[in-house]
Amino acid sequence: MRLIYCKILSIIVLASVLMACNSSVSSNKVEQRIIFPSYSVYYDAGAQTLTAQVAFQTDNESGAYIQLSKNSSISFNEQTMKKSSDDVKDCFYMCTQSEVAAFPDRLSFEYQNDDGDVFSNELKMKSIQISEVSLRKNETNVLKYKGTAIDEDETITLILKNGEKRYEILPDVGDNHQLIIDDSMLRDIKSGNYDGFLQRTSYSTSVKAMDRGGSSETTYYSKIYKITIQ
């Protein structure tokens, strides 16, 4: 009886996955002017991996996901991107490169729609580094970072990990390449040793697209540092 139940459960799960993969609409069934592309590039300095993703949706980032027909295409740095899906996106395109010592200067996407129109978009990514540091819980801490100055359209997150514990801190950005961590940001974090890294994300809606526009996002994950909280 238990074996039968497990088989039935497996069939249900498989059917759900297949339905999710098939719920996207083909691009040749959609007005090309309402296709909204979302471009993303992630670089992990610790793992030395570079990942590019593009999702196509109808009208905006909340619209139905679109699967490209044979008459359209998407590439990143002249590499054809492969179709994929996950629990969040019914359909998207990606490519991943490993053993990338530093992210390339050129982050270029080229999208050709079903009408033959071509849209080229170049994204910019910015790195960030800190040193291994000690943070004090009962005072304001100032971290010096290396890299270009942080713009208003960027977010910086300090992520701390200790075993299964994970904490995310959003430091304030000060002058002279400073990140300011107020004592209140450390209130719920226990003293001890942590692995920490910085996440630098930039978001923009200035992309080349048709009527509905599009979006782009780049995220740089720094290498891992030893962070002590006292």
C-alpha beads as a LAMMPS data file, in Angstrom:
LAMMPS data file: protein, C-alpha beads

230 atoms
229 bonds

1 atom types
1 bond types

-500.0 500.0 xlo xhi
-500.0 500.0 ylo yhi
-500.0 500.0 zlo zhi

Masses

1 110.0

Atoms # bond

1 1 1 0.000 0.000 0.000
2 1 1 2.809 2.381 0.895
3 1 1 4.555 1.607 -2.423
4 1 1 1.388 2.407 -4.366
5 1 1 1.003 5.674 -2.448
6 1 1 4.604 6.670 -3.237
7 1 1 4.084 5.935 -6.936
8 1 1 0.917 8.022 -7.024
9 1 1 2.681 10.873 -5.210
10 1 1 5.586 10.716 -7.689
11 1 1 3.165 10.930 -10.623
12 1 1 1.431 13.948 -9.093
13 1 1 4.738 15.756 -8.500
14 1 1 5.938 14.990 -12.040
15 1 1 2.645 16.203 -13.511
16 1 1 2.895 19.431 -11.526
17 1 1 6.415 20.062 -12.826
18 1 1 5.372 19.399 -16.416
19 1 1 2.358 21.702 -16.076
20 1 1 4.608 24.482 -14.716
21 1 1 7.028 24.072 -17.657
22 1 1 4.143 24.163 -20.145
23 1 1 2.328 27.158 -18.656
24 1 1 4.482 29.672 -20.550
25 1 1 3.225 31.113 -23.843
26 1 1 5.156 30.921 -27.107
27 1 1 6.590 34.202 -28.351
28 1 1 4.972 33.783 -31.784
29 1 1 1.585 33.884 -30.056
30 1 1 2.307 37.242 -28.435
31 1 1 2.388 40.766 -29.822
32 1 1 6.110 41.517 -29.980
33 1 1 5.619 45.056 -28.684
34 1 1 4.338 43.835 -25.304
35 1 1 7.266 41.503 -24.555
36 1 1 9.060 42.648 -21.392
37 1 1 12.632 41.282 -20.993
38 1 1 14.414 41.086 -17.627
39 1 1 18.209 40.746 -17.881
40 1 1 20.337 39.552 -14.941
41 1 1 24.023 38.811 -14.406
42 1 1 25.482 37.353 -11.186
43 1 1 29.151 36.946 -10.372
44 1 1 30.352 34.999 -7.317
45 1 1 33.977 35.918 -6.574
46 1 1 34.299 33.124 -4.009
47 1 1 33.043 30.349 -6.291
48 1 1 34.378 32.087 -9.424
49 1 1 31.138 31.546 -11.324
50 1 1 29.368 33.869 -13.741
51 1 1 25.654 33.363 -14.417
52 1 1 23.466 35.212 -16.899
53 1 1 19.673 34.957 -17.033
54 1 1 16.882 36.454 -19.132
55 1 1 13.155 36.111 -18.553
56 1 1 10.568 37.274 -21.085
57 1 1 7.084 38.196 -19.871
58 1 1 3.960 39.848 -21.176
59 1 1 3.658 43.568 -20.348
60 1 1 5.765 43.659 -17.149
61 1 1 7.552 41.637 -14.445
62 1 1 4.196 40.241 -13.262
63 1 1 3.061 39.005 -16.680
64 1 1 2.939 35.496 -18.093
65 1 1 6.307 33.957 -18.934
66 1 1 7.215 33.631 -22.597
67 1 1 9.052 30.813 -24.355
68 1 1 10.950 31.902 -27.453
69 1 1 9.900 30.356 -30.743
70 1 1 12.364 29.041 -33.351
71 1 1 12.222 32.456 -35.049
72 1 1 13.645 34.327 -32.042
73 1 1 16.847 33.953 -30.035
74 1 1 18.797 35.212 -27.018
75 1 1 22.562 35.132 -26.406
76 1 1 25.004 36.360 -23.766
77 1 1 28.515 37.354 -24.848
78 1 1 27.769 35.557 -28.128
79 1 1 26.868 32.318 -26.303
80 1 1 23.385 30.917 -26.954
81 1 1 21.374 30.751 -23.750
82 1 1 19.488 27.597 -22.776
83 1 1 15.850 27.384 -21.720
84 1 1 15.169 26.519 -18.088
85 1 1 12.507 26.793 -15.362
86 1 1 12.269 26.717 -11.584
87 1 1 9.754 27.076 -8.752
88 1 1 9.408 30.818 -9.389
89 1 1 9.761 31.241 -13.155
90 1 1 7.875 29.079 -15.626
91 1 1 10.444 29.796 -18.307
92 1 1 13.743 31.667 -18.510
93 1 1 17.053 31.460 -20.345
94 1 1 20.464 31.119 -18.756
95 1 1 24.114 30.267 -19.175
96 1 1 26.723 29.649 -16.485
97 1 1 30.514 29.815 -16.677
98 1 1 32.813 28.329 -14.043
99 1 1 36.432 29.060 -13.114
100 1 1 35.989 32.739 -14.003
101 1 1 38.745 34.514 -12.058
102 1 1 37.123 37.938 -12.609
103 1 1 33.905 38.978 -14.289
104 1 1 34.481 40.101 -17.897
105 1 1 34.449 43.756 -18.898
106 1 1 31.781 42.957 -21.472
107 1 1 28.359 41.747 -20.330
108 1 1 26.393 41.805 -23.548
109 1 1 22.958 40.399 -24.391
110 1 1 21.532 40.177 -27.889
111 1 1 17.840 39.421 -28.324
112 1 1 16.146 38.909 -31.694
113 1 1 12.355 38.802 -31.634
114 1 1 9.992 37.002 -33.995
115 1 1 9.789 40.042 -36.273
116 1 1 13.562 40.055 -36.782
117 1 1 14.176 43.151 -34.628
118 1 1 17.452 42.965 -32.722
119 1 1 18.054 44.532 -29.291
120 1 1 21.578 44.680 -27.837
121 1 1 22.035 45.515 -24.158
122 1 1 25.327 45.965 -22.326
123 1 1 25.204 45.676 -18.527
124 1 1 27.713 47.116 -16.070
125 1 1 28.854 45.345 -12.915
126 1 1 30.839 46.782 -10.008
127 1 1 32.978 44.854 -7.552
128 1 1 33.425 45.510 -3.839
129 1 1 35.931 44.260 -1.249
130 1 1 36.486 44.626 2.477
131 1 1 38.978 43.194 4.953
132 1 1 38.481 40.667 7.733
133 1 1 37.119 42.690 10.635
134 1 1 35.718 42.655 14.162
135 1 1 32.347 44.289 14.815
136 1 1 31.264 45.494 18.242
137 1 1 27.621 45.013 19.197
138 1 1 27.276 48.095 21.394
139 1 1 28.666 50.735 19.059
140 1 1 28.496 52.049 15.507
141 1 1 30.941 50.217 13.250
142 1 1 32.548 51.663 10.128
143 1 1 33.875 49.408 7.369
144 1 1 36.155 50.688 4.633
145 1 1 35.451 49.148 1.255
146 1 1 37.417 49.010 -1.977
147 1 1 35.760 49.590 -5.326
148 1 1 33.972 52.379 -7.118
149 1 1 31.727 54.671 -5.082
150 1 1 28.247 53.245 -4.441
151 1 1 25.469 54.924 -6.467
152 1 1 21.923 55.677 -5.360
153 1 1 20.495 52.899 -7.550
154 1 1 22.623 50.259 -5.820
155 1 1 22.071 48.211 -2.676
156 1 1 24.760 46.714 -0.446
157 1 1 24.081 43.739 1.809
158 1 1 26.457 42.164 4.322
159 1 1 25.603 38.487 4.728
160 1 1 26.856 36.581 7.786
161 1 1 26.775 32.795 8.091
162 1 1 27.538 30.492 11.000
163 1 1 26.413 26.919 10.452
164 1 1 22.714 27.050 9.608
165 1 1 22.388 30.602 10.896
166 1 1 22.254 33.333 8.258
167 1 1 21.892 37.071 8.819
168 1 1 21.505 39.909 6.327
169 1 1 22.591 43.439 7.245
170 1 1 21.875 46.512 5.118
171 1 1 24.623 48.977 6.095
172 1 1 24.287 52.696 5.482
173 1 1 26.607 54.139 2.858
174 1 1 28.860 56.918 4.118
175 1 1 31.393 59.191 2.479
176 1 1 34.965 58.188 1.670
177 1 1 34.148 54.562 0.808
178 1 1 32.577 53.760 4.175
179 1 1 29.850 51.302 5.156
180 1 1 28.204 52.173 8.448
181 1 1 26.717 49.435 10.636
182 1 1 24.685 50.822 13.505
183 1 1 24.623 48.877 16.774
184 1 1 20.887 48.208 16.272
185 1 1 21.727 46.127 13.178
186 1 1 23.688 43.676 15.350
187 1 1 21.212 43.472 18.215
188 1 1 19.787 40.055 17.285
189 1 1 23.110 38.511 16.231
190 1 1 25.074 36.551 18.810
191 1 1 28.749 37.222 19.452
192 1 1 31.068 34.811 17.665
193 1 1 32.897 34.081 14.442
194 1 1 31.140 34.260 11.083
195 1 1 31.818 33.824 7.403
196 1 1 30.762 37.029 5.719
197 1 1 30.513 38.425 2.215
198 1 1 29.132 41.511 0.512
199 1 1 26.403 41.535 -2.107
200 1 1 26.397 44.561 -4.425
201 1 1 23.291 44.863 -6.617
202 1 1 22.443 47.418 -9.277
203 1 1 18.979 47.672 -10.878
204 1 1 17.929 49.662 -13.941
205 1 1 14.998 50.060 -16.332
206 1 1 17.162 51.740 -18.980
207 1 1 17.249 48.882 -21.474
208 1 1 16.669 48.663 -25.202
209 1 1 13.292 47.022 -25.776
210 1 1 9.917 47.623 -27.408
211 1 1 6.820 49.416 -26.061
212 1 1 6.764 47.880 -22.573
213 1 1 10.452 48.453 -21.846
214 1 1 12.408 46.051 -19.659
215 1 1 14.767 45.790 -16.699
216 1 1 18.325 44.790 -15.885
217 1 1 20.115 43.742 -12.726
218 1 1 23.707 42.902 -11.889
219 1 1 24.850 41.354 -8.616
220 1 1 28.420 40.941 -7.397
221 1 1 29.101 38.554 -4.515
222 1 1 32.459 39.196 -2.887
223 1 1 34.759 36.474 -1.672
224 1 1 34.199 35.217 1.884
225 1 1 35.794 37.062 4.815
226 1 1 36.152 36.125 8.461
227 1 1 33.952 38.420 10.535
228 1 1 34.060 38.461 14.332
229 1 1 31.248 39.961 16.379
230 1 1 32.145 40.954 19.938

Bonds

1 1 1 2
2 1 2 3
3 1 3 4
4 1 4 5
5 1 5 6
6 1 6 7
7 1 7 8
8 1 8 9
9 1 9 10
10 1 10 11
11 1 11 12
12 1 12 13
13 1 13 14
14 1 14 15
15 1 15 16
16 1 16 17
17 1 17 18
18 1 18 19
19 1 19 20
20 1 20 21
21 1 21 22
22 1 22 23
23 1 23 24
24 1 24 25
25 1 25 26
26 1 26 27
27 1 27 28
28 1 28 29
29 1 29 30
30 1 30 31
31 1 31 32
32 1 32 33
33 1 33 34
34 1 34 35
35 1 35 36
36 1 36 37
37 1 37 38
38 1 38 39
39 1 39 40
40 1 40 41
41 1 41 42
42 1 42 43
43 1 43 44
44 1 44 45
45 1 45 46
46 1 46 47
47 1 47 48
48 1 48 49
49 1 49 50
50 1 50 51
51 1 51 52
52 1 52 53
53 1 53 54
54 1 54 55
55 1 55 56
56 1 56 57
57 1 57 58
58 1 58 59
59 1 59 60
60 1 60 61
61 1 61 62
62 1 62 63
63 1 63 64
64 1 64 65
65 1 65 66
66 1 66 67
67 1 67 68
68 1 68 69
69 1 69 70
70 1 70 71
71 1 71 72
72 1 72 73
73 1 73 74
74 1 74 75
75 1 75 76
76 1 76 77
77 1 77 78
78 1 78 79
79 1 79 80
80 1 80 81
81 1 81 82
82 1 82 83
83 1 83 84
84 1 84 85
85 1 85 86
86 1 86 87
87 1 87 88
88 1 88 89
89 1 89 90
90 1 90 91
91 1 91 92
92 1 92 93
93 1 93 94
94 1 94 95
95 1 95 96
96 1 96 97
97 1 97 98
98 1 98 99
99 1 99 100
100 1 100 101
101 1 101 102
102 1 102 103
103 1 103 104
104 1 104 105
105 1 105 106
106 1 106 107
107 1 107 108
108 1 108 109
109 1 109 110
110 1 110 111
111 1 111 112
112 1 112 113
113 1 113 114
114 1 114 115
115 1 115 116
116 1 116 117
117 1 117 118
118 1 118 119
119 1 119 120
120 1 120 121
121 1 121 122
122 1 122 123
123 1 123 124
124 1 124 125
125 1 125 126
126 1 126 127
127 1 127 128
128 1 128 129
129 1 129 130
130 1 130 131
131 1 131 132
132 1 132 133
133 1 133 134
134 1 134 135
135 1 135 136
136 1 136 137
137 1 137 138
138 1 138 139
139 1 139 140
140 1 140 141
141 1 141 142
142 1 142 143
143 1 143 144
144 1 144 145
145 1 145 146
146 1 146 147
147 1 147 148
148 1 148 149
149 1 149 150
150 1 150 151
151 1 151 152
152 1 152 153
153 1 153 154
154 1 154 155
155 1 155 156
156 1 156 157
157 1 157 158
158 1 158 159
159 1 159 160
160 1 160 161
161 1 161 162
162 1 162 163
163 1 163 164
164 1 164 165
165 1 165 166
166 1 166 167
167 1 167 168
168 1 168 169
169 1 169 170
170 1 170 171
171 1 171 172
172 1 172 173
173 1 173 174
174 1 174 175
175 1 175 176
176 1 176 177
177 1 177 178
178 1 178 179
179 1 179 180
180 1 180 181
181 1 181 182
182 1 182 183
183 1 183 184
184 1 184 185
185 1 185 186
186 1 186 187
187 1 187 188
188 1 188 189
189 1 189 190
190 1 190 191
191 1 191 192
192 1 192 193
193 1 193 194
194 1 194 195
195 1 195 196
196 1 196 197
197 1 197 198
198 1 198 199
199 1 199 200
200 1 200 201
201 1 201 202
202 1 202 203
203 1 203 204
204 1 204 205
205 1 205 206
206 1 206 207
207 1 207 208
208 1 208 209
209 1 209 210
210 1 210 211
211 1 211 212
212 1 212 213
213 1 213 214
214 1 214 215
215 1 215 216
216 1 216 217
217 1 217 218
218 1 218 219
219 1 219 220
220 1 220 221
221 1 221 222
222 1 222 223
223 1 223 224
224 1 224 225
225 1 225 226
226 1 226 227
227 1 227 228
228 1 228 229
229 1 229 230
